[in-house]
């Protein structure tokens, strides 16, 4: 049975918006290796509409390990407005209610992680219903003071730190798991 994993680049003040604007100066071989291993361990990708549209514009024209793996992966998009998923191996699952109803089936269909990249609104909904199993947070040594944050007001979760790893460039990888009740 698969595990639902949220993976995110995040600043010290919780901003996840537009990491392409602030994360690249910190990129290094350790972060790249982790992202490759994380993607290799995944069985599918779960994306909100905005993240899907960004990824679908960027990745299909690229090649290399990461791009090839992402392009070949099963992708599920949570959207009530998207009608056509032009990126290969992509299925639109409808809105969050449809996803929530089919989450157990989605996890059973895949051995390995089901990765949620970005998709801040989707993550908030998943958290409200206690559906996230694990968080992979690459925490960057930045305070931006503004921008969309991963954890929206009113969202709460009980998490247990599974590991922390210094990734170089001042970046920390924090892995949290949902605390069992």
N, C-alpha and C positions, 0 to 999 in steps of 0.2 A: 504494500500500500504506500502511495506517495505521501510526501510531507510538503505542506504549504510553507514556502520560505519567501519572506520579504527581503529583498536585497536593495540597499540604497547607499548612495554617497550622501553624506550629511555633515553640516558644519556644527561647530560646538554649540551654536544657538538654535540648532534644529532645522535649519533651512535645507531643503532638498531641491528647490527650484533651480533650473538651468545649471546643472553641474558642469556642463561643457564650458561655462564662463569662468569657473573658479577652480575646478579640480585638476586640469591638465598640468599646471606647474608642479604638482606633487606626484605625478605619475611616475612609476618606477617598475623595475622588473618583478619585485615581490607582489605589487598590486596586480600587475598583468598576469602573473602566474596564478594568483588566487582567483581572479575573475575567469581565467580559462578553466581551472579546476572546478569552480562553482558551476560553470555552464556545462562542463563535461558530466558532472554528477546529476544534472537536471534531466528530467524526462519530458518536460513540457514547460511552456511559458504562458503565464496568465497576465494579460495586459488590460489596462483601461483604454478607452478610445483615444485620448490625447497622446499617451505614450505609444500606442500602436501606430498612430499616424506618423509620429516622429520617427519611430524605428522603421516603418515600412518605406519611408522616403530615404533613409540613410543606409540600411543594411543590404538590401537585395543587389545593389550594384558593387558591393565590396566582396573581396575574397580573403582567404587566410583562415587560420584555424577558427577564430572566434566567429567571424562572419559566416563561414561555411556551416558551422554547427548551429548557429542561430537561424540561418536561412532554412536548414533542413529540419529544424525542430517543429513539433506540434505546437501551435499557438492558439490560444483561446482569448477572444476579445469580449470584454463586458461593455456592451453599448446598446442603447435603445434607439440610437439615431443612425449608426453606421449600417449601410445596406449591403455593401460589396467589400469583401476582404480580398484585395488583389494580391497580397503577399502569399507565397506558396505555403501550404500546410496550415492555413489559418481558418478558424471557424468562429463565427460570431455566436455567442451563447445567449444574447439578449441582455436584459437588465440584471441588476443585482439579485432580485428575488429568484429569477431563474437559475442564476449561478448558485445561490445558497441552497436551493432545492436539489441541485445536481452536484454539489461539492463532494459528497461521499463517493459518488460514482466517478467523478473526475479523478479523485485520489486513488480509487481502486483500479482505474484504467491504466495508471502509470506507476511503474516501479522506479523510484527515484524522486527527486525534488520537483515540485511544480513551483517555478520561480516567478515572483512578482517583482518586476523592475519598475522603479518609479511609481507611477499610477497612484498618486497621493490620495485621491478621493476613493479609489477602490480599496486601498489599504485601510482607510478610515472605516469604511463599511465592513470590511473583513474583521477588523478589530472589534467593532461594536457587537459582532456576533461570535466573538471568540474563536475565529476560524484560522488564525495564523499560528503555525506551530513553532516557527523559528524566525529570527531576525538576523540578517548579516548586515551590520552597519559599519561602513568605512567612514570613520569620523575624522574630518579634516581640521587642522589647526587654524580655523578661521571663524570670526564672528562677523556676520554680514549685517546684522541689525534689521534686516527686512527681507521679505521673500516668503514664499509658501513653505510651511513647515510640514514635516512628516506627521507629527502627532497633533491633530486638530483639537481645539478646545472641546471639552466634553468627552474625549476619548480616554479610556483608561484600560490598563492591562497589568496583570501581575506577571513579572518576568523573572527568570533566574539566569544569571550570567553563566554561560557554559564555557566561554574562553575569551581571552583578550590577547591580541598579538600585535606587537609593534611592527608596522609595515615599512618603516623608513619614511623619510620626508616629513616626519611629525604626524603621520597618519596612523590611526589605531583601528584595527579590526575588532569589533565587539560582536560576539555571537551570543544572543539571548534565546532562551526557549521559554515557551509558555509554562507558567508554573501550574502544575497539576493541582486540582482542588480536591 
